[in-house]
């Protein structure tokens, strides 16, 4: 066990007899638990956090404290105060309760009282909004107190949430804490996009959402999207206002087919600016919570950008040479559209600021596609947030160099920068392979912090917890504090999760981490996942299995929780073997152009095995909706992501060509 963590645990949960007289005692064998007191009219998320604190004190000590509303009279001799109310200031006269930083948290302990508080912002009449898949409820603009509680549970009470539904609690009938004061405020204020499917409003309340909440990545203070800004404009304005849209080289202004949502705008057209302002003004007036408005060009960056004289004049002549198309073989040779996009965003941002001088509003612009390079002749205004689509996470050294350089270039010219990588599937990420890179994640987040990153949106982790859980765990800690020592975080994860088998489980994950890092470095194609059998060989799987077998031997007589957790990891390895074997047989089938009957039988047998594994699956182990679901053959109800894993979804000719003639991502 990490010696620092050992010392921490011994000080936190030491027997009462060894405690200094000034320590604050939560609860002991002969001492009832101190009540938890929430400030009057606290918002629901704060109350939920206080209830969670009470539940975990009971899990640790066996005694559950009462949760009280407002300061009782007379005041209790001992109490845990959640949030700030007037009496707290008298109990802690030397503590500064002016929270000067967004999301600032405070934990302060004296001899008789403990306060857990933070900067809270909310509008009582506006606490619901429509989310992507479900309603966002109990919304606050800042959740400082709730996140302070979750920090306290983790950092002072030693609670660990390993993956959804799997927690680790150190039981002790005595809980005490020495006098202390600790403040913190996170640099990264938009964290919900780290694991999009755990963010507020993406799904209904679930174990995944609770995990994200307790890890302090769900309740954040800025809502930054990962998409594009004008996907509905052609449907709304195409017929009446074709001049709003991009001009092709022949002067025509048409919808992009079949994805009309990808139709680009004529960015230099003042009528576009005015229409946007009128539309967005309605939303701003109706929604006092709205702060960030996406004005990024629509998707499909290789086609359809405006070639009218005015738009082209906004492109810097020294920009990198770029080519984009218009269908039917029509191409245009131009330059990077970065300066054009920034000028467009600045124009809208200034109009927005003029119309709403008393609102703190931002526009968000993707640095994406033909606009990944930083601008040459212009800078983003202070109310423009640049969303850097810099794909250096989970990538090889060759791929990372350019993306990190572009990201750093944007940091030099932008006051506000978020990091929004497209993850893809570098080593089977979307299929649920053990595509993990915890060490690289630590490097990436320190780099992001150094470039004053204030937001995250990762597109997309698929929640395959059995094979990617340690990576998600490390990322969550880094999102809250990019300077955290990720190696120590992971050592603690292995020790708390697997007890005496920590070294074997650590060796297992380090083997898989090295393997995927070697694989992405050796195979330059972005389609390398289709060549998984090259690296994920029977010999490799045998080495991985040996680590788990050694762990199982050590845990034979251990607490059942450790064996349950090891089973979760073993299930992930069995699943990874199934994916690789399926892909190996599919390679034979593709090589025979579908004629190898034996290969087809083997693939179909693996799909039957997959159906069995679904039934046997521990909760949250693999996201089966993303894999081993019949391919989409045009009906729209199948899985588009099983190309290369099913006889009805062989690799396309284009994919095969790119796989054999790779370029950098």
Buried (B, 14 or more C-beta within 10 A) or exposed (E): EBEEBEEBBEBBBBEBEEBEEEBBBBBBEEBEBBBBBBBEEBBBBBBBBBBBBBBBBBBBBEBBBEBBEEBEEEBBEBBBBBBBBEBBEEBBEEBEEEBEBBBBBBBBBBEBBBBBBBBBBBEEEEBEBEBBEBEBBBBBBBBBBBBBBBBBBBBBBBBBBBBBBBBBBBEBBBBBBBEEBBBBBBBBBBBBBBBBBBBBBBBEEBBBBBBBBBBBBBBBBBBBBBBBBBBEBBEEBBEEBBEBBBBBEEEEBBBBEEBBBBBBBBBBBEEBBEBBBEBBBEEBEEEEBBBBBBBBBBBBBEBBBBBBEBBBEBBBEEBEEBEBBBEEEEEBEBBBBBBBBBBBBBBBBBBBBEBBEEEEBBBBBBBBBBBBBBBBBBBBBEBBBBBBBBBBBBBBEEBBEBBBEBBBBBBEBBBBBBBBBBBBBBBBBBBBBBBBBBBBBBBBBBBBBEBEBBBBBBBBBBBBBBBBBBBBBBBBBBBBBBEBEBEEBBBBBBBBBBBEBBBBBBBBBBBBBEBBBEBBEEBBBBBBBBBBBBBBBEEBBEBBBBBBEBBBEBBEEBEEBBBEBBBBBBBBBBBBBBBBBBBBBBBBBBEEEEEBEEBBEBBBEBBEBBEEBEEEBBEBBBBBEBBBBBBBEEEEEBBEBBBBBBBEBBBEEEBBEBBEEBEEB
